Amino acid sequence: MDRHYYEIHKLTVAKHPSETHERLMVRVLAFALNAHEHLEMTKGLSTDDEPDVWQKSLSGELELWVALGLPSEKIVRQSCGKADKVTIYSYGGRTAEMWWEKIKNSTTRFDNLKVINLSEKDTGDLGALANRSMKLQVNIQEGEVMVSVDDSIVYVTPIAWKTAA
């Protein structure tokens, strides 16, 4: 609702063998938060030079690069050089906080970078929703996210650690 985007997306999302249910659901949430007709899931964990989700223009330029987790400073720098906009969805509780403390000063020069943190409780609750044939409904209103699967509802509050200029 925040973005006035009302569409249905039928996604087939492959879970990498090393991927947890929590990470899979964060990937789906990241897709929902950035939903657009040209937004696509990528190979993700299977390749080092692609984000988890991206949006390309019709002529092939990278408009949006969405990464999950705690990427290195080098990956952040390279991502910001490749795409018009970069969004990182960090999660992992105290580990994410320590990562941000370490990297935040080096990110001030990137006007196209946004860093959003998801709480450990929120991502854990999302992970518990995961199942093979989910029908999710995601509502985003006033920055709050409601994710429902069948009769279960999880509320997620993304916290902006860095906003793009």
DRENKE-719809 format. One record per residue: residue number from 1; x, y, z of N, C-alpha, C in turn. Coordinates in steps of 0.001 Angstrom, whole numbers, plus 524288, in hexadecimal, padded with zeros to 5 digits. Layout:
residues N
NUM_X_Y_Z_X_Y_Z_X_Y_Z .
...
***
This chain:
residues 165
1_80326_7FB5A_80000_80000_80000_80000_80357_804EC_80000 .
2_807D4_804BB_802B5_80B3E_80953_802E8_80CD1_80B23_7FD76 .
3_80DBE_80776_7F9F7_80F96_808C6_7F4BA_80B33_808CB_7F0B5 .
4_80670_807A7_7F264_801F1_80751_7EEDE_802F9_8035A_7EA81 .
5_8051E_7FEEE_7EC10_80651_7FAB9_7E85D_802FA_7F60C_7E9E4 .
6_7FF86_7F465_7E676_7FBDE_7F031_7E79D_7FC1B_7EC3E_7E32F .
7_7FF52_7E86A_7E3BD_7FFF0_7E478_7DFA4_80051_7DF0E_7E20C .
8_7FF71_7DB36_7DECD_8002C_7D5CB_7E05F_80501_7D3D2_7DD89 .
9_8089F_7D190_7E077_80D59_7CF55_7DE2F_80D5E_7C978_7DF59 .
10_80DDC_7C663_7DB54_80E63_7C0C4_7DC04_81431_7BF85_7DBB7 .
11_81662_7BE1F_7E027_81C01_7BD24_7E06C_81D11_7B762_7E168 .
12_820CE_7B551_7DEAA_822F8_7B037_7DFF5_82858_7B15B_7E229 .
13_828FD_7B058_7E71E_82DD0_7B1C8_7E9C9_830A4_7ACD1_7EB62 .
14_8352B_7ABFF_7E913_8384C_7A76D_7EA64_83B6B_7A88C_7EF56 .
15_83B7C_7A4C3_7F2D8_83E79_7A54A_7F7B4_843C4_7A2A2_7F6F0 .
16_847E4_7A5B6_7F74D_84D34_7A3A9_7F6DF_84E18_79FD5_7FB5A .
17_8510F_79B90_7FA7A_851E9_797BD_7FEA6_8541F_79A13_803BA .
18_8573C_79E36_80340_8597A_7A07F_807FD_85614_7A4E2_80A45 .
19_851AD_7A5EC_807C3_84E50_7AA3A_8096B_84A7C_7A867_80DA4 .
20_849D1_7ABAA_8119E_84609_7AA86_815BF_84099_7AC71_8141E .
21_83CA4_7AA99_816DB_83752_7AC8A_815E4_83717_7B264_816FF .
22_839F9_7B414_81AF5_83A17_7B9A1_81C55_83C14_7BCE8_817C5 .
23_8406F_7BB58_81574_842AB_7BE4E_81119_83F0E_7BE36_80C57 .
24_83CBE_7B9C0_80B4A_8390E_7B94C_806F2_83498_7BD34_807A0 .
25_8327F_7BD8A_80C53_82E1D_7C113_80D45_82FD8_7C6CF_80D34 .
26_834AD_7C7E6_80ED1_836B9_7CD3D_80E61_83730_7CEB0_808A3 .
27_838B5_7CAF8_80566_8390C_7CBE9_7FFBE_833AE_7CD30_7FD78 .
28_82FBD_7CA40_7FF0C_82A6C_7CB41_7FD33_82887_7D091_7FF3C .
29_829BE_7D1CB_80422_8284A_7D6DB_80656_82AEE_7DB51_8035E .
30_82FEE_7DAAC_80224_832C9_7DEA9_7FF2D_83039_7DF74_7F9D5 .
31_82E85_7DB3D_7F76F_82BC4_7DBAD_7F272_826C9_7DEE1_7F333 .
32_823C9_7DDA5_7F73A_81EDC_7E06B_7F831_81FC1_7E631_7F954 .
33_823CB_7E76E_7FC4D_824DD_7ECDD_7FDB2_82685_7F027_7F901 .
34_82878_7ED93_7F4EF_82A4E_7F053_7F045_8272D_7EEDC_7EB6B .
35_822B9_7EC76_7EC1D_81FAA_7EA4A_7E7C9_81F23_7EE18_7E33A .
36_82006_7EBF7_7DEA6_81FC3_7EEEC_7D9BE_81F44_7EAE0_7D566 .
37_81CF8_7EC6D_7D115_81C30_7E8AA_7CCDD_8214B_7E68B_7CA9B .
38_825A6_7E959_7CB3D_82AAA_7E787_7C926_82E44_7E544_7CD56 .
39_82C64_7E4D4_7D226_82F93_7E2AC_7D664_82FF4_7DCC0_7D5BE .
40_834AD_7DAA0_7D691_83588_7D503_7D5D8_838E0_7D2C8_7DA34 .
41_837C3_7CDE2_7DB97_83B46_7CAEB_7DEF4_83FE3_7C954_7DB7E .
42_8447E_7C8FE_7DDD5_8491A_7C758_7DADA_84AEA_7C20B_7DCD1 .
43_84F89_7C06C_7DB2B_851C0_7BB83_7DCFD_8536A_7BBDE_7E2AE .
44_853DA_7C0AE_7E4AE_854E8_7C188_7EA3C_859D8_7BEF8_7EC32 .
45_85946_7BB5D_7EFD6_85DBD_7B8CB_7F254_86116_7B5B3_7EE7D .
46_85EDF_7B463_7EA04_861BB_7B134_7E637_865E5_7B43C_7E342 .
47_865D3_7B967_7E38A_8699A_7BC88_7E0A9_86B5D_7C136_7E3E6 .
48_8704B_7C2B1_7E351_87275_7C6F5_7E670_87186_7CC5D_7E416 .
49_87089_7CC9F_7DF0D_87032_7D1C2_7DC85_86A9F_7D380_7DB5F .
50_866CF_7D11C_7DE04_86166_7D2B5_7DD82_85F1D_7D389_7E2E8 .
51_85B69_7D71C_7E34C_858C0_7D7D2_7E84E_854A4_7D380_7E903 .
52_85190_7D3E6_7ECFE_84D4C_7D028_7EDCF_8488E_7D187_7EA7C .
53_847C4_7D693_7E9B9_84366_7D890_7E6A1_84578_7DD39_7E392 .
54_8439E_7DDD0_7DEBC_84530_7E274_7DBCC_840DC_7E439_7D82D .
55_8416E_7E913_7D68B_83DD9_7EB4D_7D2B5_84126_7EDBE_7CE76 .
56_8401D_7EC19_7C9A3_842EA_7EE3A_7C52D_83F2C_7F14D_7C1C1 .
57_84145_7F54A_7BF40_83E1E_7F850_7BB87_83D5B_7F506_7B6A5 .
58_839FE_7F6DC_7B336_83913_7F403_7AE57_83DFB_7F3AF_7AAFE .
59_84198_7F76A_7ABBF_8467C_7F74C_7A8C0_84AE5_7F47B_7ABAA .
60_849B0_7F22A_7B031_84D83_7EEE8_7B2E3_8509C_7F17A_7B73A .
61_84FDA_7F696_7B835_852BC_7F919_7BC78_8507A_7F760_7C1B3 .
62_853EF_7F6DB_7C588_85246_7F559_7CAC4_84FEF_7FA0F_7CD97 .
63_84AE7_7F9DB_7CE7E_8484A_7FE1F_7D13A_8485C_7FD48_7D71E .
64_847D0_7F85C_7D8D0_8479C_7F726_7DE62_84A80_7F21B_7DF7D .
65_84DBF_7F23E_7E370_850CF_7EDC2_7E53F_84F2E_7ECDB_7EAE1 .
66_84CF6_7E850_7EC18_84B30_7E719_7F162_84E68_7E28F_7F379 .
67_85133_7E392_7F7BF_85470_7DF8E_7FA39_85250_7DE6D_7FFA7 .
68_85317_7D99F_80162_8515C_7D7F5_8068D_85605_7D6A3_809F4 .
69_85557_7D748_80EFF_85964_7D59E_812A8_85D3F_7D9E4_813E9 .
70_86231_7D85E_81433_86657_7DBD5_815FC_86AD3_7DBD7_81210 .
71_86A16_7DE66_80D9A_86E31_7DE5B_80997_8730C_7E15B_80B58 .
72_87768_7DFD2_8092A_87C59_7E271_80A6C_87C59_7E7FA_80840 .
73_87FE6_7EB1B_80A36_8807A_7F07A_80852_881A7_7F07E_80275 .
74_884C9_7ECCB_800B7_88624_7EC67_7FB2C_88145_7EB58_7F7D9 .
75_87DFA_7E7C9_7F995_87932_7E684_7F6B6_8758E_7EB3E_7F694 .
76_87529_7EE0B_7FAEF_871DE_7F2BC_7FB20_873D6_7F6BE_7F731 .
77_878EB_7F7A3_7F724_87B4B_7FB70_7F38E_87A48_7F9DF_7EDDF .
78_87B22_7F4E8_7EC9D_87A4D_7F310_7E745_8748E_7F378_7E5AA .
79_87117_7F223_7E93C_86B7A_7F269_7E822_869D2_7F7FC_7E6FB .
80_86BB9_7FBAA_7EA20_86A53_8012A_7E967_86C69_8034E_7E441 .
81_870A3_80105_7E24B_872C0_802A2_7DD44_86FD4_8004E_7D8A6 .
82_86D2B_7FBE3_7D988_86A81_7F92B_7D548_864D8_7FADE_7D475 .
83_8623D_7FC93_7D897_85CA1_7FD91_7D840_85B39_80325_7D9B8 .
84_856DA_804F2_7D79F_854E7_80A2E_7D8EB_8537A_80A8B_7DEB2 .
85_850F0_80670_7E0BA_84F63_80637_7E63F_850F7_800F3_7E87A .
86_852C2_80104_7ED5A_85440_7FC39_7F00D_85178_7FC2D_7F551 .
87_84EFB_7F7C4_7F681_84C84_7F719_7FB9A_84E91_7F21E_7FE05 .
88_85053_7F292_802E3_85221_7EE09_805D7_84E40_7ED22_80A3B .
89_84C53_7E859_80AA4_84902_7E6CA_80EFA_84C5D_7E377_81299 .
90_84E11_7E5E0_816DC_8514E_7E308_81A9C_84DC9_7E083_81EB0 .
91_84F9A_7DC37_820CC_84CC9_7D993_824F8_850B5_7D639_827EC .
92_84F34_7D474_82C8C_852C1_7D133_82F9C_853C0_7D34F_8350D .
93_8508F_7D70E_836C3_85100_7D8F1_83C20_85619_7DBC6_83D40 .
94_858B8_7DA20_84156_85D87_7DCB8_84315_861CD_7DC76_83EE5 .
95_8620D_7D838_83BFC_865F1_7D7B2_837D2_8652E_7DBF1_833BA .
96_86042_7DD09_8325F_85F1A_7E12C_82E90_860A4_7E680_830BF .
97_85FAA_7E75F_835BC_86121_7EC56_83835_8670A_7ED21_83815 .
98_869FB_7E904_83932_86FBA_7E961_83914_8719D_7EA5B_83382 .
99_86F3E_7E7BE_82FA9_8709E_7E893_82A28_86FC1_7EE4B_828B9 .
100_86B4D_7F083_82A3C_86A11_7F5DF_828D3_86DDC_7F9AE_82B6E .
101_86F21_7F8D0_83052_872EB_7FC34_83302_87829_7FC41_83029 .
102_879A7_7F7BE_82E2E_87EAB_7F738_82B72_87E99_7F9E0_82611 .
103_87A30_7F9A5_82358_87A08_7FB42_81DE2_87796_800A3_81CF8 .
104_87497_802A7_820AA_8715D_80749_81F97_87472_80C1F_81E07 .
105_87900_80D0D_82051_87BFA_811BB_81EE2_87DDD_81197_8193F .
106_87EE3_80CEA_8173E_880BC_80C7E_811D5_87C46_80CDB_80DE4 .
107_87770_80CF9_80FB9_872FE_80D2F_80C1A_870D7_812B0_80B53 .
108_872D9_81678_80E30_870AA_81BC6_80DE0_87133_81E27_8086E .
109_8750D_81C78_8057E_875E7_81EBB_80041_87222_81C9E_7FC22 .
110_86F3F_8189A_7FD6B_86BBC_81635_7F99D_86636_8186B_7FA38 .
111_864E7_81C1B_7F6CB_85FBB_81E8A_7F6F8_85B6F_81AEF_7F4FD .
112_85CF5_816C4_7F244_8591B_81330_7F011_8583B_80E5A_7F377 .
113_85A43_80E6D_7F84C_859F1_809E5_7FBC7_855F0_80ABA_8001B .
114_852BB_806B9_800D4_84F01_806A0_80522_85002_80193_80827 .
115_8503F_801EE_80D57_85108_7FD56_810A1_84C65_7FCF0_8145C .
116_849C3_7F884_81423_84522_7F787_81758_84657_7F2CB_81AC9 .
117_8454C_7F34F_81FD4_84626_7EEE4_82359_840F0_7EC73_824D9 .
118_840FD_7E751_8251C_83C71_7E454_826C4_83DD9_7E18E_82BDA .
119_83A7B_7E1FC_82FBA_83BBF_7DFC5_834DF_83BF1_7D9D1_834AE .
120_83EED_7D7B4_8384A_83F8A_7D20D_838A7_83A4B_7CF64_839AA .
121_8370C_7D1C9_83CD8_831E5_7CF96_83DF7_82E83_7CF8D_83910 .
122_82E7D_7D3FD_83642_82B45_7D458_83189_82CDC_7D04A_82D77 .
123_831ED_7CFC4_82C7F_833A6_7CC0B_8287B_832E4_7C667_82A46 .
124_8336F_7C574_82F4D_83261_7C036_83165_82CA9_7BEC0_830B6 .
125_8293B_7C283_831DA_823A0_7C198_83120_82250_7C0B8_82B5F .
126_824DF_7C3A8_827E1_82410_7C2DD_82241_825BE_7BD65_8209D .
127_82A48_7BBC2_82284_82C47_7B699_82136_82889_7B23E_822BF .
128_825BD_7B30C_8270E_82201_7AF21_828E6_81D46_7AEA2_8253E .
129_81C49_7B294_82209_817EB_7B268_81E54_8191A_7AF22_81978 .
130_81E12_7AE3C_81868_81FAE_7ABCC_8137A_81D6F_7A650_812DE .
131_81B51_7A55E_80E38_819BE_7A013_80CBF_819DB_79FA9_806CE .
132_81936_79AF6_804D1_81A12_799FC_7FF3A_8167B_79CFE_7FB90 .
133_811A9_79D90_7FCCE_80E1D_7A02C_7F91E_80B2D_7A493_7FBE6 .
134_80E09_7A892_7FD21_80BD2_7ACF6_80007_808B2_7B08A_7FC77 .
135_8049F_7B2A8_7FE9E_801D3_7B6F8_7FC24_80236_7BB6F_80000 .
136_805D5_7BEF0_7FEDF_806D7_7C356_8025D_803A6_7C80E_800CF .
137_80244_7CB05_804B3_80023_7D02A_803BB_80377_7D3E3_806EB .
138_80558_7D801_80458_808B5_7DBD0_806F0_80626_7E12A_8067D .
139_80562_7E3A4_80AF5_80352_7E8F8_80B21_80763_7EC66_80DC5 .
140_80880_7F0CF_80B5D_80C5B_7F47B_80D80_8098E_7F9A9_80E44 .
141_80925_7FB38_81328_8066E_80013_8144D_8094C_802F9_8189F .
142_80A9B_807E0_81772_80D69_80B42_81B18_81270_808AD_81D19 .
143_81526_80609_81989_81A1D_803A4_81AD9_819BD_7FE66_81D8F .
144_81521_7FCCD_81F23_81455_7F7BE_821A3_812CE_7F3C1_81D7F .
145_814B6_7EEFE_81E20_813A5_7EAE5_81A50_8109D_7E681_81CF8 .
146_80C55_7E4F4_81A8D_8094E_7E080_81C70_809BB_7DC30_81858 .
147_80BBB_7D7BB_819FB_80C43_7D342_81683_8089C_7CEFF_8188C .
148_8051F_7CD36_81531_8019C_7C90B_816DC_80212_7C45E_8133D .
149_80202_7BFCE_815AC_801F9_7BACF_812EF_7FDC0_7B797_815A1 .
150_7F9CA_7B61B_812A9_7F553_7B346_814DB_7F313_7B666_81977 .
151_7F2F1_7B41B_81E1A_7F0BB_7B6C5_822A5_7F4DF_7B95A_8260D .
152_7F9CC_7B92D_8246C_7FE0E_7BB69_82784_7FF8A_7C0C4_82571 .
153_80086_7C457_82913_80212_7C9A7_827A1_806FD_7CB15_82AA8 .
154_80AB3_7CD67_827DB_80F7D_7CF69_82A4A_80FE4_7D52D_828F1 .
155_8111D_7D84C_82CDB_811F2_7DDE6_82C0B_817CA_7DEF4_82C30 .
156_819A6_7E1CF_8285B_81F37_7E308_827E8_81FCE_7E8F4_827E5 .
157_82399_7EAD4_82AF0_824AD_7F06D_82B20_82A3C_7F156_82922 .
158_82ACC_7F29F_8241C_8300A_7F3C7_8220C_83214_7F8ED_82468 .
159_836FD_7F8EB_825EF_83977_7FD87_82837_83D96_7FF86_82463 .
160_83D1A_80470_822BD_840D9_806C8_81F0F_845C3_8085C_821FB .
161_84A24_805E3_820B5_84F38_80752_822E1_851DF_80B66_81F7F .
162_850AD_80B43_81A72_852C5_80F2F_816D7_84EC7_80FF2_8128D .
163_84DBD_814D4_81147_84A1F_815EE_80D0C_84D20_81834_8086E .
164_84B1F_81718_803D2_84D9C_81925_7FF12_84C4B_81EE8_7FE78 .
165_84FB2_821BB_7FBE8_84ED7_8275E_7FB27_84AA3_82860_7F728 .
***
